Amino acid sequence: MKRYQKLIGLIVVFCFFILAGCGSGSKLRKPLNWDLETFQYINQDGKQFGTKDLKGKVWVADFMFTNCQTVCPPMTANMAKLQKMAKEQKLDVQFVSFSVDPEVDKPENLKTFIQKFTDDTSNWNLLTGYSLEDIKKFSKENFQAFVEKPENGQVVHVTSFYLIDQNGKVMKKYSGISNTPYEDILRDMKRLLD
């Protein structure tokens, strides 16, 4: 009798885990499911751009600034490579880079910066038009990411890429600076687009 009780107990536990996994509604493994607040900023072309422009779209976000001398150039090169790979696979994905130095990063500076990495910005918006305090709060509350400007030195910020789904939820986070998992990101994009 005890043997059957253990077997039934194991079956119940197994079914619980199966059903719990099915209930998440996500096509991704271990999604973050972080809510993203509504935003509207200014892009490199001086135009308003925000969540209304991204509604129903899958997109990738990162944080950067134009006079960065350390992580931003390789991160932006990695994002440009990801953009190119996504286009080659005909994935309808948007790319968004939030400036963490908005006092310096005016639209024309963002435009000059991105031209060093790609000549195709048809699906890539670099954003500014807010205060440093605003982007610090926005990054922390929406991406659980830090942005800090020390008294001396450059802005310190997270070096991750974030994948956002069609409903405006942050679903995954990846390294944007070293060992960027391009194939994993592309696979996850496809899963969200299916």
BAFI-3210 file (N, C-alpha, C; in Angstrom, 3 decimals, decimal comma, padded with zeros to 6 digits):
// residues 194
n [1|2|3|4|5|6|7|8|9|10|11|12|13|14|15|16|17|18|19|20|21|22|23|24|25|26|27|28|29|30|31|32|33|34|35|36|37|38|39|40|41|42|43|44|45|46|47|48|49|50|51|52|53|54|55|56|57|58|59|60|61|62|63|64|65|66|67|68|69|70|71|72|73|74|75|76|77|78|79|80|81|82|83|84|85|86|87|88|89|90|91|92|93|94|95|96|97|98|99|100|101|102|103|104|105|106|107|108|109|110|111|112|113|114|115|116|117|118|119|120|121|122|123|124|125|126|127|128|129|130|131|132|133|134|135|136|137|138|139|140|141|142|143|144|145|146|147|148|149|150|151|152|153|154|155|156|157|158|159|160|161|162|163|164|165|166|167|168|169|170|171|172|173|174|175|176|177|178|179|180|181|182|183|184|185|186|187|188|189|190|191|192|193|194]
n.u [000,823|001,923|003,789|002,237|001,109|003,341|003,991|001,702|001,911|004,306|003,464|001,493|003,072|004,764|002,845|001,994|004,279|004,451|002,008|002,353|004,421|003,148|001,252|002,437|002,355|004,354|006,635|009,212|012,083|012,289|011,262|011,581|009,469|008,999|007,229|006,866|006,947|005,006|006,549|007,838|010,125|012,806|014,166|017,167|016,661|015,349|012,680|009,598|009,395|008,278|006,641|004,193|004,921|006,133|004,282|002,911|005,183|008,261|011,212|014,611|016,541|019,018|021,444|023,355|025,928|027,156|029,771|031,176|033,963|034,597|032,754|030,592|031,180|031,964|029,588|027,644|028,565|028,132|025,350|024,721|025,647|023,863|021,477|021,917|022,097|019,508|018,021|018,978|017,807|015,258|013,681|011,272|012,083|012,633|015,076|016,293|018,072|018,849|020,006|022,291|023,405|021,963|022,258|024,441|024,004|022,428|019,997|021,453|024,051|023,629|022,912|025,275|026,946|025,769|026,126|028,712|028,600|026,541|024,727|022,103|019,361|016,720|015,189|016,118|016,254|017,753|017,589|016,834|016,224|015,324|015,919|018,967|018,285|015,742|016,295|017,829|015,945|014,026|015,510|016,092|013,531|012,247|014,004|015,495|018,043|021,151|022,177|024,580|026,171|029,247|030,983|033,459|034,525|033,151|029,717|028,349|026,981|024,614|025,444|023,862|021,753|018,312|015,402|012,256|008,802|005,815|003,837|004,985|006,581|009,502|011,379|013,735|017,248|020,524|024,107|025,670|028,157|030,390|030,984|028,465|025,393|024,420|023,015|021,248|019,702|018,535|017,077|015,258|013,948|012,639|010,910|009,209|008,071|006,659]
n.v [-001,197|001,260|001,593|002,147|004,547|006,216|006,129|007,305|009,795|010,730|010,863|012,853|015,075|015,253|015,824|018,300|019,922|019,799|021,001|023,514|024,558|024,740|026,668|029,162|030,462|031,304|031,082|030,808|029,590|029,822|032,621|036,141|037,964|040,711|043,651|046,459|049,901|052,519|054,594|057,539|058,991|060,770|060,090|059,337|060,748|062,948|062,583|061,768|058,785|055,702|053,388|053,072|052,897|050,483|048,634|045,423|044,378|042,540|043,267|044,369|045,677|047,966|049,753|052,686|055,148|057,950|059,056|057,170|055,271|052,700|050,098|050,594|050,945|048,192|046,871|048,117|047,409|044,664|044,663|045,675|043,580|041,581|042,728|042,628|039,834|039,079|040,340|038,965|036,530|037,191|038,179|040,026|042,349|044,904|047,332|048,994|051,524|052,975|056,057|056,756|059,065|061,602|064,390|064,983|063,394|064,304|064,214|064,481|063,700|061,043|060,038|060,398|058,713|056,090|055,667|054,832|052,155|050,916|051,283|051,039|052,033|051,543|049,920|050,500|052,414|055,007|056,432|059,494|062,555|062,932|063,231|062,540|061,500|060,529|058,401|056,757|055,936|054,766|052,636|051,076|050,429|049,133|047,402|046,311|047,287|048,969|052,400|054,779|057,845|058,738|061,268|061,892|060,774|058,423|057,568|054,785|051,711|049,020|046,135|044,548|042,895|043,087|041,211|041,927|041,238|041,125|042,160|044,021|043,094|042,437|039,799|038,207|038,268|038,980|038,646|041,510|042,312|040,504|037,276|037,205|035,681|035,073|033,130|032,009|034,248|034,828|032,463|032,706|035,040|034,060|032,218|033,912|035,263|033,311]
n.w [000,000|000,842|-001,136|-003,404|-002,608|-002,570|-005,285|-006,428|-005,227|-006,415|-009,086|-008,905|-008,132|-010,381|-012,394|-011,441|-011,863|-014,658|-015,430|-014,258|-015,782|-018,247|-017,794|-017,834|-020,268|-021,921|-024,651|-024,241|-022,476|-019,052|-018,752|-018,015|-017,662|-016,974|-016,381|-018,537|-018,474|-020,057|-022,484|-024,104|-026,096|-027,737|-030,903|-032,906|-035,178|-034,382|-033,915|-032,215|-030,359|-029,100|-026,816|-028,120|-030,768|-030,782|-030,187|-030,349|-031,467|-031,524|-029,771|-029,166|-026,554|-025,276|-023,244|-023,590|-024,425|-026,305|-026,036|-024,728|-023,767|-023,288|-022,847|-024,604|-027,488|-028,315|-027,505|-029,101|-031,610|-031,394|-031,188|-033,702|-035,273|-034,450|-035,345|-038,128|-038,512|-037,750|-039,747|-041,984|-041,512|-041,906|-039,793|-038,182|-036,290|-033,887|-032,782|-029,944|-028,406|-025,405|-024,397|-021,805|-021,113|-021,454|-021,485|-023,075|-025,305|-027,811|-030,513|-033,001|-032,247|-031,557|-034,049|-035,557|-034,093|-034,399|-037,098|-037,342|-036,985|-038,410|-041,482|-041,666|-040,187|-040,137|-038,516|-036,021|-033,232|-031,487|-028,377|-026,618|-024,771|-022,188|-018,634|-016,749|-014,254|-014,821|-016,650|-015,048|-013,150|-014,858|-016,041|-013,801|-012,723|-014,840|-016,207|-014,259|-013,993|-013,547|-013,611|-013,316|-012,562|-011,754|-009,795|-010,920|-014,001|-016,412|-017,275|-015,631|-016,491|-017,138|-019,137|-020,735|-023,184|-023,849|-024,407|-025,607|-025,612|-027,764|-026,194|-024,616|-022,523|-020,691|-021,543|-021,702|-020,867|-021,907|-022,329|-023,556|-024,149|-023,963|-025,284|-026,534|-026,933|-029,773|-031,369|-029,500|-028,871|-031,369|-031,735|-029,606|-030,401|-032,706|-031,514|-030,100|-032,217|-033,556]
ca.u [000,000|002,810|004,440|001,280|000,969|004,526|003,859|000,664|002,502|005,250|002,688|000,868|004,134|005,158|001,766|002,019|005,350|004,074|000,958|002,916|005,169|002,202|000,453|003,153|001,968|005,532|007,289|010,623|012,500|012,552|011,092|011,619|008,108|008,990|006,391|007,557|006,049|004,879|007,525|007,938|011,311|013,190|015,179|018,309|016,158|014,625|011,253|009,057|009,376|008,010|005,961|003,113|005,568|006,623|003,144|002,756|006,466|009,357|012,340|015,793|016,957|020,244|021,753|024,652|026,093|028,011|031,185|031,684|035,255|034,867|031,865|029,564|031,518|031,769|028,169|026,916|028,988|027,422|023,939|024,671|025,787|022,588|020,507|022,203|021,730|018,040|017,534|019,307|016,832|013,950|012,944|010,742|012,453|013,096|016,193|016,175|019,184|018,554|021,201|022,393|024,025|021,083|022,701|025,380|023,486|021,354|019,725|022,528|025,172|023,224|022,947|026,688|027,470|025,282|026,652|030,003|028,358|025,614|024,082|020,686|018,668|015,284|014,537|016,937|016,061|018,562|016,690|017,250|015,093|014,922|017,020|019,740|017,481|014,655|016,774|018,232|014,704|013,440|016,295|015,954|012,163|011,776|014,976|016,279|019,395|021,722|022,828|025,139|027,185|030,107|031,419|034,554|034,495|032,024|028,523|028,461|025,661|024,514|025,919|023,000|020,713|017,028|014,415|010,922|007,794|004,807|002,985|005,773|007,177|010,911|011,322|015,051|018,411|021,718|025,327|025,816|029,540|031,322|030,301|027,058|024,813|023,603|022,104|020,189|018,816|017,772|016,116|014,200|013,164|011,768|009,855|008,229|007,411|005,787]
ca.v [000,000|002,428|001,709|002,818|005,934|006,929|006,246|008,308|011,077|011,131|011,233|014,150|016,087|015,368|016,540|019,686|020,626|019,898|022,009|024,825|025,011|025,069|027,829|030,431|031,110|031,768|030,153|030,847|028,901|030,709|034,040|037,095|038,515|042,010|044,660|047,641|051,061|053,293|055,678|058,241|059,822|061,322|059,234|059,966|061,614|064,049|062,261|061,076|057,331|055,073|052,096|052,974|052,491|049,117|047,776|044,255|044,023|042,004|044,192|044,192|046,958|048,075|051,079|053,106|056,588|058,167|059,345|056,034|054,820|051,332|049,010|050,944|050,589|046,771|046,517|048,604|046,532|043,397|044,891|045,797|042,214|040,914|043,322|042,078|038,415|039,007|040,710|037,858|035,462|037,802|038,329|041,381|042,730|046,282|047,516|050,269|051,826|054,106|056,785|056,988|060,382|062,410|065,788|065,034|062,651|064,920|063,373|064,503|062,904|059,640|059,700|060,274|057,529|054,825|055,527|054,142|050,721|050,418|052,310|050,687|052,325|051,442|049,246|050,750|053,759|055,392|057,373|060,526|063,444|062,767|063,594|061,428|060,900|059,765|057,140|055,916|055,365|053,917|051,406|050,272|049,941|048,331|046,410|045,938|047,615|050,155|053,487|055,678|058,776|059,186|062,671|061,900|059,595|058,217|056,899|053,343|051,144|047,600|045,789|043,468|043,055|042,628|040,846|042,340|040,616|041,958|042,749|044,967|042,465|042,055|038,341|037,592|039,148|038,307|039,450|042,320|042,764|039,411|036,006|037,474|034,435|035,446|032,055|031,911|035,410|034,622|031,387|033,257|035,940|033,223|031,648|034,965|035,640|032,204]
ca.w [000,000|000,905|-002,429|-004,292|-002,154|-003,059|-006,732|-006,680|-004,830|-007,462|-010,273|-008,615|-008,179|-011,784|-013,097|-010,983|-012,568|-016,071|-015,546|-013,903|-016,952|-019,321|-017,433|-017,950|-021,514|-022,643|-025,558|-023,876|-021,269|-017,914|-019,095|-016,902|-017,534|-016,292|-017,030|-019,052|-018,466|-021,290|-022,632|-025,388|-026,073|-029,042|-031,523|-033,573|-036,251|-033,758|-033,911|-031,049|-030,517|-027,813|-026,742|-029,126|-032,020|-030,600|-029,846|-031,208|-032,078|-030,714|-029,874|-028,319|-025,978|-024,492|-022,709|-024,125|-024,625|-027,475|-025,755|-023,951|-024,280|-022,832|-023,257|-025,611|-028,873|-028,629|-027,368|-030,273|-032,712|-031,197|-031,523|-035,166|-035,800|-034,179|-036,273|-039,459|-038,490|-037,710|-041,091|-042,889|-041,254|-042,163|-038,536|-038,041|-034,927|-033,709|-031,859|-029,238|-027,501|-024,527|-023,961|-020,360|-020,966|-022,305|-021,591|-024,198|-026,454|-028,582|-031,687|-034,006|-031,728|-031,682|-035,478|-035,929|-033,403|-034,968|-038,457|-037,257|-036,816|-039,426|-042,302|-041,679|-038,923|-040,419|-037,391|-034,825|-032,686|-030,339|-027,712|-025,679|-024,522|-020,795|-017,737|-016,200|-013,175|-015,453|-017,224|-013,915|-012,603|-015,898|-016,192|-012,582|-012,542|-015,968|-016,639|-013,081|-014,443|-012,912|-014,351|-012,302|-013,062|-010,661|-009,908|-011,894|-014,856|-017,310|-016,768|-015,453|-016,802|-017,427|-020,483|-021,220|-024,194|-023,320|-025,423|-025,178|-026,473|-028,411|-025,153|-023,838|-021,343|-020,808|-021,439|-021,511|-020,706|-022,428|-022,335|-024,756|-024,275|-024,253|-025,536|-026,831|-027,462|-030,932|-031,784|-028,486|-029,020|-032,603|-031,464|-028,754|-031,258|-033,538|-030,661|-029,818|-033,468|-034,017]
c.u [000,868|003,478|003,528|001,085|002,149|004,429|002,825|001,187|003,464|004,514|002,044|001,902|004,574|004,118|001,742|003,077|005,035|003,040|001,472|003,691|004,263|001,453|001,149|002,800|003,154|006,085|008,771|010,873|012,869|012,427|011,117|010,226|008,053|008,119|007,225|006,569|006,043|005,942|007,392|009,100|011,589|014,299|016,259|017,895|015,370|013,123|010,854|009,006|009,141|007,250|004,841|003,674|006,031|005,500|002,997|004,041|007,407|010,518|013,429|016,227|018,323|020,398|023,164|024,767|027,224|029,472|031,803|032,977|035,559|033,905|030,920|029,957|031,399|030,316|027,384|027,300|028,275|025,941|023,780|024,795|024,480|021,499|020,677|021,782|020,209|017,455|017,804|018,316|015,393|013,063|012,536|010,908|012,955|014,254|016,091|017,358|018,838|019,863|021,153|023,134|023,237|021,480|023,621|024,748|022,224|021,131|020,862|023,757|024,869|023,326|024,385|027,288|027,050|025,817|028,029|029,824|027,436|025,087|022,576|020,069|017,152|014,519|015,336|016,771|016,944|017,832|017,372|016,018|014,502|016,101|017,779|018,939|016,351|015,145|017,283|017,019|014,090|014,182|016,125|014,570|011,702|012,709|015,815|017,766|019,875|022,261|023,320|026,183|028,011|030,523|032,521|034,462|033,212|030,859|028,788|027,064|025,765|024,936|025,107|022,159|019,447|016,083|013,021|009,902|006,776|003,887|003,742|006,310|008,631|010,970|012,666|016,121|019,635|022,928|025,414|027,254|030,516|030,538|028,808|026,456|023,857|022,572|020,964|019,187|017,940|016,717|014,949|013,333|012,156|010,619|008,787|007,436|006,472|004,385]
c.v [001,263|002,675|002,467|004,276|006,773|007,164|007,307|009,697|011,603|011,573|012,598|015,271|016,319|016,161|018,015|020,484|020,792|020,999|023,403|025,395|025,422|026,358|029,154|031,178|031,574|030,667|030,042|030,075|029,933|032,192|034,921|037,663|039,808|042,975|045,868|048,797|051,753|054,390|056,304|059,218|060,345|060,447|060,046|060,862|062,798|063,828|061,566|059,578|056,711|053,774|051,969|052,538|051,034|048,125|046,648|043,785|043,411|042,964|043,865|045,568|046,834|049,515|051,435|054,625|056,830|058,457|058,304|055,532|053,374|050,325|049,336|050,629|049,082|046,315|046,923|047,796|045,185|043,529|045,005|044,421|041,441|041,425|042,717|040,608|038,246|039,342|039,591|036,706|035,960|037,857|039,787|041,830|044,169|046,297|048,911|050,410|053,090|054,774|056,972|058,293|061,386|063,871|065,976|064,459|063,271|064,062|063,335|063,706|061,410|059,180|059,499|059,001|056,241|054,592|054,869|052,622|050,113|051,584|052,041|050,935|052,256|050,763|049,415|052,204|053,947|056,550|058,286|061,381|063,299|063,181|062,338|060,730|060,053|058,418|056,205|055,189|054,376|052,584|050,490|049,640|049,001|047,194|045,867|046,153|048,902|051,128|054,437|056,571|059,246|060,645|062,821|060,626|059,491|057,516|055,400|052,772|049,657|047,336|044,644|043,901|042,453|042,341|041,129|041,763|041,620|042,656|043,727|044,392|042,114|040,557|037,690|038,670|038,343|039,230|040,211|042,689|041,637|038,109|036,204|036,240|034,689|034,380|031,882|033,052|035,240|033,534|031,915|034,258|035,139|032,654|032,685|035,339|034,554|032,324]
c.w [000,000|-000,442|-003,411|-003,901|-002,639|-004,560|-007,096|-006,327|-005,882|-008,725|-010,084|-008,716|-009,627|-012,576|-012,705|-011,743|-014,054|-016,261|-015,217|-015,081|-018,087|-019,036|-017,635|-019,228|-022,339|-023,526|-025,216|-022,592|-020,209|-018,281|-017,855|-016,620|-016,732|-017,078|-017,428|-019,088|-019,827|-021,318|-024,008|-025,276|-027,485|-029,625|-032,244|-034,735|-035,710|-033,702|-032,613|-031,344|-029,151|-027,928|-027,773|-030,480|-031,978|-030,303|-030,864|-031,862|-031,043|-030,884|-028,869|-027,845|-025,326|-024,028|-023,147|-024,055|-025,609|-027,176|-024,829|-024,592|-023,911|-023,462|-024,411|-027,051|-029,159|-028,475|-028,606|-031,507|-032,610|-031,549|-033,041|-035,827|-035,615|-035,128|-037,673|-039,546|-038,508|-039,083|-042,089|-042,733|-041,410|-040,917|-038,382|-036,589|-034,931|-032,703|-031,261|-028,290|-026,725|-024,120|-022,449|-020,065|-021,813|-022,429|-022,793|-025,464|-027,043|-029,833|-032,709|-033,554|-031,845|-033,137|-035,951|-035,336|-034,112|-036,376|-038,481|-037,274|-037,868|-040,253|-042,398|-040,302|-039,111|-039,287|-036,087|-034,417|-031,463|-029,679|-026,706|-025,387|-023,138|-019,933|-017,303|-015,108|-013,744|-015,975|-016,126|-013,345|-013,595|-016,009|-014,982|-012,484|-013,650|-016,365|-015,484|-013,362|-013,786|-013,954|-013,280|-012,944|-011,871|-010,861|-010,944|-012,717|-015,648|-016,615|-016,708|-015,683|-017,111|-018,878|-021,093|-022,410|-023,594|-024,478|-024,868|-026,153|-027,007|-027,412|-024,262|-022,543|-021,640|-020,530|-021,127|-021,440|-021,133|-022,289|-023,657|-025,044|-024,616|-024,373|-025,759|-027,506|-028,637|-031,293|-030,786|-028,639|-030,258|-032,417|-030,636|-029,519|-032,074|-032,719|-030,346|-031,066|-033,998|-033,468]
res [m|k|r|y|q|k|l|i|g|l|i|v|v|f|c|f|f|i|l|a|g|c|g|s|g|s|k|l|r|k|p|l|n|w|d|l|e|t|f|q|y|i|n|q|d|g|k|q|f|g|t|k|d|l|k|g|k|v|w|v|a|d|f|m|f|t|n|c|q|t|v|c|p|p|m|t|a|n|m|a|k|l|q|k|m|a|k|e|q|k|l|d|v|q|f|v|s|f|s|v|d|p|e|v|d|k|p|e|n|l|k|t|f|i|q|k|f|t|d|d|t|s|n|w|n|l|l|t|g|y|s|l|e|d|i|k|k|f|s|k|e|n|f|q|a|f|v|e|k|p|e|n|g|q|v|v|h|v|t|s|f|y|l|i|d|q|n|g|k|v|m|k|k|y|s|g|i|s|n|t|p|y|e|d|i|l|r|d|m|k|r|l|l|d]
***
